[in-house]
Amino acid sequence: MAQFNCNPRTGHLRNTLRIFMWLKGHIKSKLVMDCRKRDMDQFNFPEYSWICYYPGAAEVIPDDMPCPLGSRCRLRSLPTRRSQRTW
């Protein structure tokens, strides 16, 4: 449910309360969190070339786009699905 912190809706609150109600009814149950650091070298991510599917494709950047503010971050999706700040 943490992925909805930035824009919570009533359905998200209802689902979160349902999780806590389930935990209240199952007192001997626990939530297990794995906080170990993952070694990303063990995953073999294939490199794909999409040029044959999208020839001549380029990112369109508007002329009136403002300068970026804040720190840079690197997005990744596996296995933690969190963004990390790069300095």
C-alpha positions as a Markdown table, in Angstrom:
| # | Residue | x | y | z |
|---|---|---|---|---|
| 1 | Met | 0.0 | 0.0 | 0.0 |
| 2 | Ala | 3.0 | 2.3 | 0.3 |
| 3 | Gln | 3.0 | 2.9 | -3.5 |
| 4 | Phe | -0.2 | 4.9 | -3.1 |
| 5 | Asn | 1.1 | 7.3 | -0.4 |
| 6 | Cys | 1.5 | 10.2 | -2.9 |
| 7 | Asn | -2.1 | 10.1 | -4.0 |
| 8 | Pro | -4.3 | 8.0 | -1.7 |
| 9 | Arg | -7.9 | 7.3 | -2.4 |
| 10 | Thr | -10.7 | 5.9 | -0.3 |
| 11 | Gly | -10.3 | 2.5 | -1.9 |
| 12 | His | -6.7 | 2.4 | -0.7 |
| 13 | Leu | -7.7 | 3.3 | 2.8 |
| 14 | Arg | -10.3 | 0.6 | 2.7 |
| 15 | Asn | -7.8 | -2.0 | 1.6 |
| 16 | Thr | -5.3 | -1.0 | 4.2 |
| 17 | Leu | -7.9 | -1.2 | 6.9 |
| 18 | Arg | -8.8 | -4.7 | 5.6 |
| 19 | Ile | -5.2 | -5.8 | 5.9 |
| 20 | Phe | -5.1 | -4.6 | 9.5 |
| 21 | Met | -8.5 | -6.3 | 10.3 |
| 22 | Trp | -7.1 | -9.5 | 8.9 |
| 23 | Leu | -4.0 | -9.2 | 11.1 |
| 24 | Lys | -6.2 | -8.4 | 14.2 |
| 25 | Gly | -8.2 | -11.6 | 13.5 |
| 26 | His | -5.0 | -13.7 | 13.0 |
| 27 | Ile | -3.0 | -12.7 | 16.1 |
| 28 | Lys | -0.3 | -15.4 | 15.6 |
| 29 | Ser | 0.3 | -14.3 | 12.0 |
| 30 | Lys | 3.1 | -11.9 | 11.1 |
| 31 | Leu | 4.1 | -9.7 | 8.3 |
| 32 | Val | 7.6 | -10.7 | 7.1 |
| 33 | Met | 9.9 | -8.1 | 5.6 |
| 34 | Asp | 13.1 | -9.0 | 3.8 |
| 35 | Cys | 15.5 | -6.1 | 4.3 |
| 36 | Arg | 18.5 | -7.8 | 2.8 |
| 37 | Lys | 20.4 | -5.9 | 0.1 |
| 38 | Arg | 20.0 | -7.6 | -3.2 |
| 39 | Asp | 22.9 | -8.3 | -5.6 |
| 40 | Met | 21.7 | -7.1 | -9.0 |
| 41 | Asp | 24.6 | -8.8 | -10.8 |
| 42 | Gln | 22.8 | -12.2 | -10.3 |
| 43 | Phe | 20.0 | -11.2 | -12.6 |
| 44 | Asn | 20.6 | -11.5 | -16.3 |
| 45 | Phe | 18.7 | -8.7 | -17.9 |
| 46 | Pro | 18.5 | -9.1 | -21.7 |
| 47 | Glu | 19.3 | -6.1 | -23.9 |
| 48 | Tyr | 16.6 | -5.4 | -26.5 |
| 49 | Ser | 16.9 | -3.3 | -29.5 |
| 50 | Trp | 13.6 | -1.7 | -30.5 |
| 51 | Ile | 15.0 | 0.2 | -33.5 |
| 52 | Cys | 13.5 | -2.3 | -36.0 |
| 53 | Tyr | 10.0 | -1.7 | -34.4 |
| 54 | Tyr | 10.3 | 2.1 | -34.0 |
| 55 | Pro | 12.6 | 3.4 | -36.8 |
| 56 | Gly | 13.6 | 7.1 | -36.4 |
| 57 | Ala | 11.9 | 7.4 | -33.0 |
| 58 | Ala | 13.2 | 10.2 | -30.8 |
| 59 | Glu | 12.1 | 11.8 | -27.5 |
| 60 | Val | 10.2 | 15.0 | -28.1 |
| 61 | Ile | 11.3 | 17.7 | -25.6 |
| 62 | Pro | 9.3 | 20.9 | -25.7 |
| 63 | Asp | 11.1 | 24.2 | -26.2 |
| 64 | Asp | 9.4 | 25.9 | -23.2 |
| 65 | Met | 10.2 | 23.1 | -20.8 |
| 66 | Pro | 11.5 | 24.5 | -17.4 |
| 67 | Cys | 14.9 | 23.6 | -16.0 |
| 68 | Pro | 14.8 | 20.5 | -13.7 |
| 69 | Leu | 14.8 | 21.2 | -10.0 |
| 70 | Gly | 15.9 | 19.0 | -7.1 |
| 71 | Ser | 18.3 | 16.0 | -7.0 |
| 72 | Arg | 18.7 | 13.5 | -9.8 |
| 73 | Cys | 17.3 | 10.1 | -9.3 |
| 74 | Arg | 17.7 | 6.7 | -11.0 |
| 75 | Leu | 14.5 | 4.7 | -11.5 |
| 76 | Arg | 14.5 | 0.9 | -11.3 |
| 77 | Ser | 11.8 | -1.6 | -11.2 |
| 78 | Leu | 13.3 | -4.8 | -9.8 |
| 79 | Pro | 13.4 | -6.1 | -7.1 |
| 80 | Thr | 12.5 | -3.3 | -4.7 |
| 81 | Arg | 10.6 | -1.0 | -7.2 |
| 82 | Arg | 11.9 | 2.1 | -5.5 |
| 83 | Ser | 13.8 | 5.1 | -7.0 |
| 84 | Gln | 17.2 | 5.9 | -5.6 |
| 85 | Arg | 18.7 | 9.4 | -5.4 |
| 86 | Thr | 22.1 | 9.8 | -7.2 |
| 87 | Trp | 24.5 | 12.5 | -6.0 |
